[in-house]
Amino acid sequence: MRSAASATKQPVPKPSLNVSRHLLTPGSRKGPGVSVYIDMANRESVDAKRFEGWDAGEAYGPGAFMIQGDGEEKDFLFILPGEDFWRSIRIKTGPKVDNAWQWDGNLETPTLHPSILAWDRADHKVEHWHGWLQNGRFNSV
């Protein structure tokens, strides 16, 4: 006879990958005591490829990116591994600022700093993807 403690645990269902549409902000952190289910996060890494239009980027899928805007700060739109929709962050070349990611200025193989941490929109305790965009590759941590 098996004890209740040795019973097989039921797997935790994974959230839909289609619910995480939201704007990310650099430097935002979850407070102490917030649980993060790391085992649910996507751990894929993909090459980045620049597109000029929404449709072509969506057809390409994960790794697609666009840079929009004039001036010092721009919008960096991208599709993360495991997703099929665009996310958006602010990027800036030059010294670090609080409201934008640092960008190396490379249009084909960009590098951003700091890392990108994407949360599931339906459940902000669930990490969806975390990694770096380095030398034109979205590298999962």
Phi and psi in degrees as GROMACS dihedral restraints (atoms count N, CA, C in turn):
[ dihedral_restraints ]
;  ai    aj    ak    al  type     phi  dphi    fc
    3     4     5     6     1   -87.2    20    10
    4     5     6     7     1   142.9    20    10
    6     7     8     9     1   -82.0    20    10
    7     8     9    10     1   161.8    20    10
    9    10    11    12     1   -62.4    20    10
   10    11    12    13     1   -32.7    20    10
   12    13    14    15     1   -68.1    20    10
   13    14    15    16     1   -27.8    20    10
   15    16    17    18     1   -93.6    20    10
   16    17    18    19     1     1.9    20    10
   18    19    20    21     1   -63.9    20    10
   19    20    21    22     1   147.0    20    10
   21    22    23    24     1   -67.3    20    10
   22    23    24    25     1   131.0    20    10
   24    25    26    27     1   -74.7    20    10
   25    26    27    28     1   142.6    20    10
   27    28    29    30     1   -79.6    20    10
   28    29    30    31     1   138.8    20    10
   30    31    32    33     1   -66.2    20    10
   31    32    33    34     1   145.9    20    10
   33    34    35    36     1   -78.6    20    10
   34    35    36    37     1   128.1    20    10
   36    37    38    39     1   -65.0    20    10
   37    38    39    40     1   140.9    20    10
   39    40    41    42     1   -82.0    20    10
   40    41    42    43     1   145.0    20    10
   42    43    44    45     1   -72.4    20    10
   43    44    45    46     1   159.2    20    10
   45    46    47    48     1   -63.1    20    10
   46    47    48    49     1   140.3    20    10
   48    49    50    51     1   -78.6    20    10
   49    50    51    52     1    -5.3    20    10
   51    52    53    54     1   -98.7    20    10
   52    53    54    55     1    12.7    20    10
   54    55    56    57     1  -112.2    20    10
   55    56    57    58     1     7.6    20    10
   57    58    59    60     1   -99.4    20    10
   58    59    60    61     1    28.0    20    10
   60    61    62    63     1   -74.8    20    10
   61    62    63    64     1   107.6    20    10
   63    64    65    66     1  -165.1    20    10
   64    65    66    67     1   162.8    20    10
   66    67    68    69     1   -84.6    20    10
   67    68    69    70     1   131.4    20    10
   69    70    71    72     1   -93.8    20    10
   70    71    72    73     1   154.1    20    10
   72    73    74    75     1  -129.9    20    10
   73    74    75    76     1   136.8    20    10
   75    76    77    78     1   -69.4    20    10
   76    77    78    79     1   149.1    20    10
   78    79    80    81     1    80.0    20    10
   79    80    81    82     1    -4.7    20    10
   81    82    83    84     1   -75.2    20    10
   82    83    84    85     1   135.4    20    10
   84    85    86    87     1  -131.5    20    10
   85    86    87    88     1   147.5    20    10
   87    88    89    90     1   -79.9    20    10
   88    89    90    91     1   144.7    20    10
   90    91    92    93     1   -72.5    20    10
   91    92    93    94     1   170.6    20    10
   93    94    95    96     1   -62.3    20    10
   94    95    96    97     1   146.4    20    10
   96    97    98    99     1    87.4    20    10
   97    98    99   100     1     0.6    20    10
   99   100   101   102     1   -87.4    20    10
  100   101   102   103     1   125.7    20    10
  102   103   104   105     1   -80.1    20    10
  103   104   105   106     1   138.0    20    10
  105   106   107   108     1  -125.4    20    10
  106   107   108   109     1   124.9    20    10
  108   109   110   111     1   -90.2    20    10
  109   110   111   112     1    81.2    20    10
  111   112   113   114     1   -56.0    20    10
  112   113   114   115     1   -34.0    20    10
  114   115   116   117     1   -65.4    20    10
  115   116   117   118     1   -13.3    20    10
  117   118   119   120     1   -92.2    20    10
  118   119   120   121     1   -10.5    20    10
  120   121   122   123     1   -73.8    20    10
  121   122   123   124     1   145.7    20    10
  123   124   125   126     1   -73.4    20    10
  124   125   126   127     1   132.6    20    10
  126   127   128   129     1  -115.7    20    10
  127   128   129   130     1    18.7    20    10
  129   130   131   132     1   -75.4    20    10
  130   131   132   133     1   153.1    20    10
  132   133   134   135     1  -123.1    20    10
  133   134   135   136     1   141.7    20    10
  135   136   137   138     1  -142.1    20    10
  136   137   138   139     1   155.3    20    10
  138   139   140   141     1   -72.7    20    10
  139   140   141   142     1   144.6    20    10
  141   142   143   144     1   -91.6    20    10
  142   143   144   145     1   144.4    20    10
  144   145   146   147     1  -141.2    20    10
  145   146   147   148     1   129.1    20    10
  147   148   149   150     1   -82.5    20    10
  148   149   150   151     1   139.6    20    10
  150   151   152   153     1  -130.3    20    10
  151   152   153   154     1   155.4    20    10
  153   154   155   156     1   -97.0    20    10
  154   155   156   157     1   -17.4    20    10
  156   157   158   159     1  -132.3    20    10
  157   158   159   160     1   153.8    20    10
  159   160   161   162     1   -59.1    20    10
  160   161   162   163     1   -49.5    20    10
  162   163   164   165     1   -63.6    20    10
  163   164   165   166     1   -44.6    20    10
  165   166   167   168     1   -64.3    20    10
  166   167   168   169     1   -40.1    20    10
  168   169   170   171     1   -65.0    20    10
  169   170   171   172     1   -42.3    20    10
  171   172   173   174     1   -65.5    20    10
  172   173   174   175     1   -35.7    20    10
  174   175   176   177     1   -66.4    20    10
  175   176   177   178     1   -35.0    20    10
  177   178   179   180     1   -70.3    20    10
  178   179   180   181     1   -43.7    20    10
  180   181   182   183     1    91.0    20    10
  181   182   183   184     1  -147.4    20    10
  183   184   185   186     1   -54.0    20    10
  184   185   186   187     1   133.5    20    10
  186   187   188   189     1   102.5    20    10
  187   188   189   190     1   -17.7    20    10
  189   190   191   192     1   -65.3    20    10
  190   191   192   193     1   142.4    20    10
  192   193   194   195     1  -148.0    20    10
  193   194   195   196     1   156.4    20    10
  195   196   197   198     1  -136.9    20    10
  196   197   198   199     1   149.8    20    10
  198   199   200   201     1  -120.4    20    10
  199   200   201   202     1   124.5    20    10
  201   202   203   204     1  -127.9    20    10
  202   203   204   205     1   149.4    20    10
  204   205   206   207     1   112.8    20    10
  205   206   207   208     1   160.3    20    10
  207   208   209   210     1  -115.2    20    10
  208   209   210   211     1   161.7    20    10
  210   211   212   213     1    91.4    20    10
  211   212   213   214     1  -167.8    20    10
  213   214   215   216     1   -69.0    20    10
  214   215   216   217     1   -42.2    20    10
  216   217   218   219     1   -99.8    20    10
  217   218   219   220     1   141.3    20    10
  219   220   221   222     1  -134.6    20    10
  220   221   222   223     1   166.5    20    10
  222   223   224   225     1   -96.3    20    10
  223   224   225   226     1   129.9    20    10
  225   226   227   228     1  -109.2    20    10
  226   227   228   229     1   111.7    20    10
  228   229   230   231     1  -104.1    20    10
  229   230   231   232     1   139.6    20    10
  231   232   233   234     1  -156.2    20    10
  232   233   234   235     1   158.4    20    10
  234   235   236   237     1  -114.8    20    10
  235   236   237   238     1   118.3    20    10
  237   238   239   240     1   -78.7    20    10
  238   239   240   241     1   159.5    20    10
  240   241   242   243     1   -53.9    20    10
  241   242   243   244     1   136.1    20    10
  243   244   245   246     1    81.9    20    10
  244   245   246   247     1     3.4    20    10
  246   247   248   249     1  -120.6    20    10
  247   248   249   250     1   165.1    20    10
  249   250   251   252     1  -134.0    20    10
  250   251   252   253     1    29.7    20    10
  252   253   254   255     1  -142.4    20    10
  253   254   255   256     1   163.0    20    10
  255   256   257   258     1   -84.8    20    10
  256   257   258   259     1   141.4    20    10
  258   259   260   261     1  -115.4    20    10
  259   260   261   262     1   165.6    20    10
  261   262   263   264     1  -141.8    20    10
  262   263   264   265     1   137.8    20    10
  264   265   266   267     1  -137.6    20    10
  265   266   267   268     1   162.6    20    10
  267   268   269   270     1   -91.4    20    10
  268   269   270   271     1   136.8    20    10
  270   271   272   273     1  -125.2    20    10
  271   272   273   274     1   156.2    20    10
  273   274   275   276     1  -152.8    20    10
  274   275   276   277     1   137.7    20    10
  276   277   278   279     1   -84.8    20    10
  277   278   279   280     1   159.5    20    10
  279   280   281   282     1    98.7    20    10
  280   281   282   283     1  -158.5    20    10
  282   283   284   285     1   -65.2    20    10
  283   284   285   286     1   155.7    20    10
  285   286   287   288     1   -62.3    20    10
  286   287   288   289     1   138.7    20    10
  288   289   290   291     1  -128.6    20    10
  289   290   291   292     1   162.0    20    10
  291   292   293   294     1   -75.9    20    10
  292   293   294   295     1   -25.3    20    10
  294   295   296   297     1  -107.4    20    10
  295   296   297   298     1    17.8    20    10
  297   298   299   300     1  -155.9    20    10
  298   299   300   301     1   155.5    20    10
  300   301   302   303     1   -80.9    20    10
  301   302   303   304     1   145.2    20    10
  303   304   305   306     1   -75.8    20    10
  304   305   306   307     1   137.0    20    10
  306   307   308   309     1  -124.1    20    10
  307   308   309   310     1   140.3    20    10
  309   310   311   312     1   -78.8    20    10
  310   311   312   313     1    -4.3    20    10
  312   313   314   315     1    87.4    20    10
  313   314   315   316     1    -4.9    20    10
  315   316   317   318     1   -78.4    20    10
  316   317   318   319     1   121.9    20    10
  318   319   320   321     1   -80.9    20    10
  319   320   321   322     1   -22.8    20    10
  321   322   323   324     1  -100.5    20    10
  322   323   324   325     1   -42.0    20    10
  324   325   326   327     1  -129.4    20    10
  325   326   327   328     1    71.4    20    10
  327   328   329   330     1   -71.3    20    10
  328   329   330   331     1   156.6    20    10
  330   331   332   333     1  -126.9    20    10
  331   332   333   334     1   132.7    20    10
  333   334   335   336     1  -119.9    20    10
  334   335   336   337     1   152.9    20    10
  336   337   338   339     1  -142.4    20    10
  337   338   339   340     1   133.5    20    10
  339   340   341   342     1   -82.2    20    10
  340   341   342   343     1  -165.0    20    10
  342   343   344   345     1   -65.7    20    10
  343   344   345   346     1   164.6    20    10
  345   346   347   348     1  -103.6    20    10
  346   347   348   349     1   125.3    20    10
  348   349   350   351     1  -120.7    20    10
  349   350   351   352     1   112.1    20    10
  351   352   353   354     1  -107.8    20    10
  352   353   354   355     1   128.4    20    10
  354   355   356   357     1  -103.7    20    10
  355   356   357   358     1   152.2    20    10
  357   358   359   360     1   -68.1    20    10
  358   359   360   361     1   130.6    20    10
  360   361   362   363     1   -67.6    20    10
  361   362   363   364     1   -36.4    20    10
  363   364   365   366     1   -72.4    20    10
  364   365   366   367     1   -30.3    20    10
  366   367   368   369     1  -140.5    20    10
  367   368   369   370     1    97.2    20    10
  369   370   371   372     1   -69.6    20    10
  370   371   372   373     1     2.7    20    10
  372   373   374   375     1   -90.7    20    10
  373   374   375   376     1    -7.5    20    10
  375   376   377   378     1  -105.3    20    10
  376   377   378   379     1   115.8    20    10
  378   379   380   381     1   -72.9    20    10
  379   380   381   382     1   131.1    20    10
  381   382   383   384     1   -95.4    20    10
  382   383   384   385     1   -48.4    20    10
  384   385   386   387     1  -153.2    20    10
  385   386   387   388     1   140.2    20    10
  387   388   389   390     1  -138.8    20    10
  388   389   390   391     1   129.6    20    10
  390   391   392   393     1   179.5    20    10
  391   392   393   394     1  -171.1    20    10
  393   394   395   396     1  -117.2    20    10
  394   395   396   397     1   146.7    20    10
  396   397   398   399     1   -99.7    20    10
  397   398   399   400     1   107.4    20    10
  399   400   401   402     1  -130.2    20    10
  400   401   402   403     1   125.0    20    10
  402   403   404   405     1    49.6    20    10
  403   404   405   406     1    42.9    20    10
  405   406   407   408     1    76.7    20    10
  406   407   408   409     1    24.4    20    10
  408   409   410   411     1  -138.9    20    10
  409   410   411   412     1   131.0    20    10
  411   412   413   414     1   -82.2    20    10
  412   413   414   415     1   106.6    20    10
  414   415   416   417     1  -103.5    20    10
  415   416   417   418     1   116.2    20    10
  417   418   419   420     1   -72.1    20    10
  418   419   420   421     1   148.5    20    10
